[in-house]
Amino acid sequence: MTDFPTFDSFTLDDDGPRLATVRWTPSGPPRASVVVLHGLGEHAARYDGTARLLTHAGFAVLALDHEGFGRSEGRRGDVRYPPTARAVDHLVARERERTGGAPVVLYGHSLGGLYAFLYAADRPAADLAAVVVTGPAFDSELRRQRLKVAVVRTLGRALPGLTVRNGLRFERINRDPDVVAERYADPLVHGRATARFAIDVLAQMERVPTAAARVAVPLLVVHGDADLINPIAASREVAGLVPSATLRTWPGGFHGLEDEREGPDVLAEVVAWIDQTLAER
């Protein structure tokens, strides 16, 4: 692997926000590329440990800072699925060109997992070899709180750019107090979200059951059974709806599996699954 990741950026439109990326490369020609979509409140560079394990397995890794997160421009927390899908179009094409046509795997965690899953459903002709999602945000307890949902939708219509707290508590994401402290100390991690994001993400979650029927690409769903952020029941439901899906649950695993003590074992299984999937193409 190269000693340091490389940082870059791009725009989808002349007047659009500049979106930041981070890329890690293996020591030799990549066997495949992994495009990473991060979760709510975090940013691409937090996947350095994940990327290093993947590059040691021979994969190039390209991670995006969502609009309004990390080093990307935009109102803080104002990410939405439709422009993110366009960004993924760009990144997948960029990786195919960089590697001379090596397969591309889309990898999403939490919110990024929801986006990766929907992208596979909405882009059946996309040049993807596989999709991996960890702790995906297929559902939320908020959807069952009708009063809160009504308030969110009212605010979103009246003040779409209004920024509110996203409600995430890092102690519920990771068990390791050092990882929790690192999240709190990271200047690029923030707890903001716009009302427009909230409306959009609820709408995207509502599409999950019907979208499942359109996912044809091999799908690996990884979820800790002690996840306090996104319900594992939704991952089990989705895995049952997608014929190409493989579900792997981790006993006692919290939401941020990549940063948990079992993280290296989780990623070793991910690599093995990708290898098998690529071999069966």
Backbone torsions as a table, in degrees:
resi	resn	phi	psi	omega
1	MET	NA	147.7	173.6
2	THR	-62.4	153.6	-175.0
3	ASP	-63.5	-35.4	-175.8
4	PHE	-133.1	147.9	172.2
5	PRO	-69.2	159.8	177.4
6	THR	-109.3	141.7	-177.2
7	PHE	-109.1	138.6	-178.2
8	ASP	-148.2	179.8	177.0
9	SER	-157.3	164.4	179.7
10	PHE	-155.9	166.2	173.0
11	THR	-126.9	147.3	177.5
12	LEU	-88.7	-26.9	-179.9
13	ASP	-136.7	158.4	-178.7
14	ASP	-57.7	-37.0	-178.0
15	ASP	-106.2	12.6	-178.6
16	GLY	-84.8	167.1	179.4
17	PRO	-67.7	148.4	175.8
18	ARG	-82.2	124.2	-176.9
19	LEU	-102.4	132.2	-175.8
20	ALA	-92.6	147.8	176.3
21	THR	-133.0	157.9	173.1
22	VAL	-129.5	134.9	-178.7
23	ARG	-129.0	134.3	175.3
24	TRP	-115.9	141.2	-177.8
25	THR	-126.3	145.4	176.8
26	PRO	-74.9	173.0	-177.2
27	SER	-72.1	-26.1	178.5
28	GLY	-118.6	-172.4	177.4
29	PRO	-58.9	131.5	-177.6
30	PRO	-67.3	138.6	176.1
31	ARG	-75.8	-25.8	179.3
32	ALA	-166.2	167.3	174.0
33	SER	-113.7	144.7	175.0
34	VAL	-117.3	118.8	177.3
35	VAL	-97.3	122.7	-171.8
36	VAL	-108.0	132.8	174.3
37	LEU	-115.8	119.6	-174.3
38	HIS	-81.3	173.8	-179.0
39	GLY	-90.4	177.7	-177.9
40	LEU	-62.9	134.0	174.5
41	GLY	86.1	-12.1	-176.8
42	GLU	-109.7	-159.4	-176.7
43	HIS	-157.8	169.3	-170.7
44	ALA	-61.3	-40.5	-174.4
45	ALA	-66.1	-17.0	176.5
46	ARG	-68.5	-10.7	179.6
47	TYR	-95.8	21.5	-179.8
48	ASP	-58.6	-46.3	180.0
49	GLY	-63.3	-43.6	176.5
50	THR	-60.4	-45.8	-178.3
51	ALA	-63.1	-38.7	-178.7
52	ARG	-66.1	-38.5	175.8
53	LEU	-65.6	-38.3	179.4
54	LEU	-70.4	-38.7	179.0
55	THR	-68.7	-34.1	176.0
56	HIS	-63.0	-24.5	177.0
57	ALA	-86.8	0.3	175.4
58	GLY	98.7	12.5	-179.5
59	PHE	-102.7	141.8	165.3
60	ALA	-80.5	148.2	-178.2
61	VAL	-129.2	128.0	177.5
62	LEU	-125.8	118.6	-177.4
63	ALA	-117.4	141.0	-177.2
64	LEU	-103.2	137.8	163.3
65	ASP	-85.9	116.1	178.3
66	HIS	-58.1	156.1	175.2
67	GLU	-54.8	130.1	179.9
68	GLY	82.9	12.1	179.7
69	PHE	-136.0	155.2	176.4
70	GLY	56.0	-131.2	-178.4
71	ARG	-91.3	-1.1	179.0
72	SER	-74.1	151.7	176.3
73	GLU	-77.5	173.7	178.3
74	GLY	114.2	157.6	176.4
75	ARG	-58.2	135.1	-175.3
76	ARG	-57.8	125.0	177.1
77	GLY	80.8	14.5	-175.0
78	ASP	-98.3	41.4	178.3
79	VAL	-79.8	144.4	174.9
80	ARG	-141.3	156.3	-174.4
81	TYR	-65.4	-49.0	-173.7
82	PRO	-55.4	-49.7	177.7
83	PRO	-67.7	-28.6	177.2
84	THR	-65.5	-39.3	178.1
85	ALA	-61.9	-38.4	176.6
86	ARG	-64.9	-38.2	177.0
87	ALA	-63.5	-39.2	178.3
88	VAL	-65.4	-39.7	173.7
89	ASP	-50.3	-48.4	-178.0
90	HIS	-63.3	-46.1	-175.8
91	LEU	-67.6	-40.2	179.0
92	VAL	-63.4	-45.0	178.8
93	ALA	-63.5	-39.2	179.9
94	ARG	-63.2	-43.7	-179.3
95	GLU	-67.8	-39.5	177.6
96	ARG	-59.9	-39.1	179.9
97	GLU	-70.8	-44.0	-178.0
98	ARG	-61.5	-38.4	-173.1
99	THR	-95.7	2.0	-178.0
100	GLY	71.9	28.0	175.1
101	GLY	99.7	14.4	177.2
102	ALA	-64.1	150.7	-179.2
103	PRO	-59.4	153.1	178.0
104	VAL	-119.1	130.8	175.4
105	VAL	-111.5	131.7	177.2
106	LEU	-96.2	128.2	-174.4
107	TYR	-125.7	121.1	-179.6
108	GLY	-131.3	138.3	176.0
109	HIS	-110.9	133.0	174.0
110	SER	57.5	-114.7	175.4
111	LEU	-57.9	-41.3	176.6
112	GLY	-62.4	-29.5	176.4
113	GLY	-69.0	-40.3	175.1
114	LEU	-60.6	-46.9	-179.1
115	TYR	-63.6	-43.2	-179.6
116	ALA	-62.4	-42.4	179.3
117	PHE	-62.6	-48.1	-179.4
118	LEU	-65.5	-35.4	177.9
119	TYR	-60.9	-43.9	179.1
120	ALA	-62.0	-36.5	179.6
121	ALA	-72.9	-39.9	-174.1
122	ASP	-84.5	-19.0	-178.2
123	ARG	-121.7	67.3	-177.4
124	PRO	-61.6	-23.0	179.0
125	ALA	-93.6	4.1	-179.3
126	ALA	-62.2	149.0	-175.8
127	ASP	-84.9	64.6	-179.3
128	LEU	-112.7	140.3	175.7
129	ALA	-89.0	-29.7	-176.6
130	ALA	-170.2	166.0	175.8
131	VAL	-132.2	135.2	175.8
132	VAL	-121.6	129.6	176.6
133	VAL	-128.1	136.8	179.3
134	THR	-122.0	131.2	-177.4
135	GLY	49.2	44.4	-171.2
136	PRO	-64.3	146.2	-179.9
137	ALA	-86.8	62.8	178.9
138	PHE	-74.5	-19.8	-178.1
139	ASP	-155.5	167.6	178.8
140	SER	-149.7	145.9	176.4
141	GLU	-61.6	-25.7	179.8
142	LEU	-57.9	-32.9	-176.7
143	ARG	-63.6	-22.0	180.0
144	ARG	-94.4	-1.3	179.1
145	GLN	-101.3	87.6	-168.3
146	ARG	-60.1	-38.1	-179.3
147	LEU	-64.2	-45.8	180.0
148	LYS	-64.0	-40.6	178.9
149	VAL	-61.8	-42.0	179.2
150	ALA	-62.7	-40.8	179.0
151	VAL	-64.4	-44.9	180.0
152	VAL	-59.2	-45.3	-177.4
153	ARG	-68.2	-36.5	177.4
154	THR	-65.6	-45.4	178.6
155	LEU	-63.5	-40.6	-178.0
156	GLY	-63.3	-35.9	178.8
157	ARG	-75.1	-39.4	-175.5
158	ALA	-82.8	-40.5	-175.5
159	LEU	-135.9	70.6	-174.3
160	PRO	-59.5	-29.5	-178.8
161	GLY	-88.9	1.7	179.8
162	LEU	-60.6	129.6	-179.6
163	THR	-100.8	130.0	179.3
164	VAL	-129.7	169.6	175.9
165	ARG	-71.7	140.9	-178.8
166	ASN	-83.3	-9.2	174.1
167	GLY	84.0	-0.2	-179.1
168	LEU	-74.8	133.5	172.9
169	ARG	-114.7	123.5	-171.8
170	PHE	-65.3	-23.6	176.5
171	GLU	-65.2	-19.8	177.7
172	ARG	-91.2	-7.6	-179.9
173	ILE	-94.4	-41.3	-177.5
174	ASN	-131.8	147.0	176.3
175	ARG	-82.8	-34.2	-174.8
176	ASP	-70.4	117.7	-178.5
177	PRO	-62.8	-27.5	178.0
178	ASP	-68.1	-39.8	177.8
179	VAL	-67.1	-40.2	177.8
180	VAL	-60.8	-46.8	179.9
181	ALA	-62.9	-37.7	179.0
182	GLU	-64.4	-40.4	177.2
183	ARG	-61.3	-46.0	-179.1
184	TYR	-64.0	-32.2	-176.6
185	ALA	-84.4	-14.2	-176.1
186	ASP	-71.4	117.6	-177.1
187	PRO	-68.1	-17.6	-179.9
188	LEU	-93.6	-4.0	174.1
189	VAL	-89.3	133.3	177.7
190	HIS	-142.0	162.0	-176.6
191	GLY	-110.1	31.6	-175.9
192	ARG	-105.2	152.3	175.4
193	ALA	-153.5	147.9	177.9
194	THR	-91.0	159.3	175.8
195	ALA	-62.2	-34.3	178.5
196	ARG	-64.2	-40.1	175.1
197	PHE	-60.4	-45.0	-176.6
198	ALA	-59.9	-43.7	178.2
199	ILE	-62.7	-44.2	-176.9
200	ASP	-65.2	-44.8	-175.6
201	VAL	-67.5	-34.0	175.7
202	LEU	-64.3	-41.0	178.4
203	ALA	-64.8	-38.2	179.9
204	GLN	-68.7	-38.8	177.3
205	MET	-62.6	-37.2	179.9
206	GLU	-64.6	-24.1	-178.7
207	ARG	-81.8	-13.3	-170.4
208	VAL	-55.7	-50.7	-176.6
209	PRO	-60.0	-40.8	-179.6
210	THR	-76.0	-32.0	178.8
211	ALA	-66.5	-30.1	-176.1
212	ALA	-55.3	-35.5	-177.8
213	ALA	-66.3	-17.7	-176.9
214	ARG	-99.3	-0.3	-179.9
215	VAL	-85.4	113.3	-178.8
216	ALA	-109.5	-23.2	-177.9
217	VAL	-70.5	148.3	175.7
218	PRO	-54.7	132.5	-174.5
219	LEU	-127.6	126.2	173.5
220	LEU	-109.1	122.6	178.5
221	VAL	-110.4	120.4	-178.1
222	VAL	-118.0	129.0	-175.0
223	HIS	-150.7	131.2	172.8
224	GLY	-76.6	137.3	-175.4
225	ASP	-81.7	0.9	172.1
226	ALA	-111.2	22.4	179.1
227	ASP	-63.1	121.4	-179.6
228	LEU	-98.2	0.8	-176.6
229	ILE	-104.5	-56.5	-179.0
230	ASN	-116.3	128.8	-174.0
231	PRO	-66.2	129.5	179.4
232	ILE	-66.6	-25.3	179.3
233	ALA	-57.8	-35.7	179.9
234	ALA	-68.2	-36.8	177.1
235	SER	-66.5	-39.7	177.5
236	ARG	-62.9	-41.0	179.9
237	GLU	-63.8	-46.9	-178.6
238	VAL	-63.0	-43.5	179.9
239	ALA	-60.0	-31.7	177.4
240	GLY	-76.0	-19.0	-179.0
241	LEU	-92.8	-19.4	-175.9
242	VAL	-105.9	110.7	-177.9
243	PRO	-58.9	-29.3	-177.1
244	SER	-87.7	6.0	-172.3
245	ALA	-87.1	145.0	168.5
246	THR	-119.8	127.7	179.2
247	LEU	-106.2	128.9	175.2
248	ARG	-125.7	116.0	178.1
249	THR	-105.5	148.5	-177.5
250	TRP	-117.4	114.2	-179.6
251	PRO	-58.6	127.1	177.5
252	GLY	77.3	0.6	-176.4
253	GLY	-75.0	132.7	175.9
254	PHE	-81.3	-174.6	-175.0
255	HIS	-65.3	-48.8	-175.8
256	GLY	-83.5	63.9	-172.7
257	LEU	-55.6	-37.3	-176.8
258	GLU	-59.3	-29.6	-177.9
259	ASP	-100.9	2.1	179.3
260	GLU	-82.8	171.6	-178.0
261	ARG	-63.5	-25.8	177.9
262	GLU	-88.1	4.4	-177.2
263	GLY	-50.6	-50.5	178.8
264	PRO	-59.2	-36.4	178.2
265	ASP	-70.2	-39.1	177.0
266	VAL	-59.5	-48.1	-176.7
267	LEU	-70.3	-30.5	174.9
268	ALA	-63.1	-39.4	177.0
269	GLU	-68.4	-37.0	177.1
270	VAL	-61.5	-46.3	179.5
271	VAL	-61.3	-43.5	-179.8
272	ALA	-63.0	-40.2	178.7
273	TRP	-66.1	-43.4	177.6
274	ILE	-61.2	-44.3	179.2
275	ASP	-58.4	-46.4	-179.7
276	GLN	-64.1	-41.8	-179.8
277	THR	-62.8	-43.9	179.8
278	LEU	-65.9	-36.7	-179.5
279	ALA	-67.6	-27.2	-177.2
280	GLU	-89.9	-2.6	-178.4
281	ARG	-66.0	NA	NA
